C-alpha cells in the first residue's frame, strides 16, 4: 500500500472518530473564543489598536488552541493501546504520522474558520479583499503548528504530566512561526494590504524543514 | 586521584588568572569603561553554551544511528552544561546592557534567540525527567533535541529580519570590526578558562549518567527476578523507589 493511500485511510479513521463526538473541536473552538474575548478585557483596544494587535492575538489563540488540541492525537491511542495495532498494520510509520497530521490540520483549520470571522466582527477588522491571501497565510501557519505539534504529541504521549508537557515543548519551537505568521497577517490588515513575501516564504520554509525532519525521524518516534 | 587534584588545581589557577587578566590586564574600553569587562565572561559563556548545544545535537544524531546509551548520556551531560553557560550569558547580558543600552533587556535577535535556546534545552531536560523507560527516554528526547537544534537558525533568522539592536559582530565580524590585540588575548584566555571548567564538569556528569544507567539496569534485573518468584502472590508489584 502506498504511503498516500495509507495516510488517507488513517485520516478517515481520525475524522470518523472525531465527528462521532466532536469533543475536540468543540472544546478547542470555545477555548480559543475565550482567549479572544479575554484579550478585549485585558487591553480594551481602540479600533486602531485592534488592527495593530489583532494578528498577534489571533495567532496566540491558534497556538494555544493547537497546543491543547494536539495532545489527544496520540493520547487517545493510549487508552486501549491502539497504537500497537497501528504499528502492526502493514503501512509505513510515516503514513501513520501523516494521517494524524492531516487530521489535525483539518481540525485546527475548522476552528480557524469559526474564529477568524468572529474575530473580525468583535474587533471591527475588515477582511474583505484579502480573504484569499489570508487563507494562504493561515494554511502555511497551521501546517507548521500541526507538523511539529503532531510529532511532539507522540513524544509527550509517553511522559508523565503529558498534558502540561506538550505546550512546554511546542510553544518555544513555534516562536519563529509565530513571528512570521503575525507579520504576514499584519501585512494583510494594513491600510494598503500587501502580502509580505519574505514572511510567507519563511513560513513555507519552516513547514518544509520540520516536515522533512518528521519524515526522517518518524521510525524512531513510533517504535515500541 | 593525584592527577585529578593536579588537574583541578591547574584549572583553578587558570580561572583565577583569567579573572585577573579580564579585570586588570585588559585595556580600558574607550566609551564603556569598566563595565565592558563583563564582556570577558559574557562572550566565552555564550561560546561554551553554543558548543555544548552542538554537542547535544551530535550526540542525539549519534544515538539514533547507533543506539548506544553512551551517546544519550553525553547528550544529557552536554545539555546541562549548555543550560548552565546559557544562564551565565543571560545574567551577564542584562548587567552589561543596563548601563550601556539603558535597559536591562531588549527583544533583539541575539537575546531572543538565546532566550528561546535556553527555554528549548530546559524543556529537553524536563522531558527527560518525565519519561520513565530509559530506552524510550533516550530515543524520544533525541528526536526532540534534533527538532530543537533545527529551530535555532529559524529563530535567529526570524528575529534578525524582525528587529535587532546588538552591535554588528565585533569579534570575527566584517569590515571595521576587530578587537584591541590585548583584549583579544584576554578574551582567548577567558574562553580557554571557561572551557577548562566546563569540560571536566561535562565529563563528570557523563560518568554520573553512565553509573545511573548501570544502576537502573541492575534494578530492573533485580525486579524481574523478584517479581518472577513472587508473581503468584503480588503480580507486578513495586513502583518508584526514589
Interface residues (C-beta under 8 A of the other chain):
Chain A: X148 X151 X152 X154 X155 X156 X158 X159 X160 X161 X162 X165 X168 X169 X172 X173 X175 X176 X179 X180 X183 X198 X199 X202 X205 X206 X209 X210 X213 X217 X220 X221 X223
Chain B: X64 X112 X116 X119 X120 X123 X126 X127 X130 X131 X132 X133 X136 X139 X140 X142 X143 X144 X146 X147 X148 X150 X151 X154 X155 X157 X158 X159 X161 X162
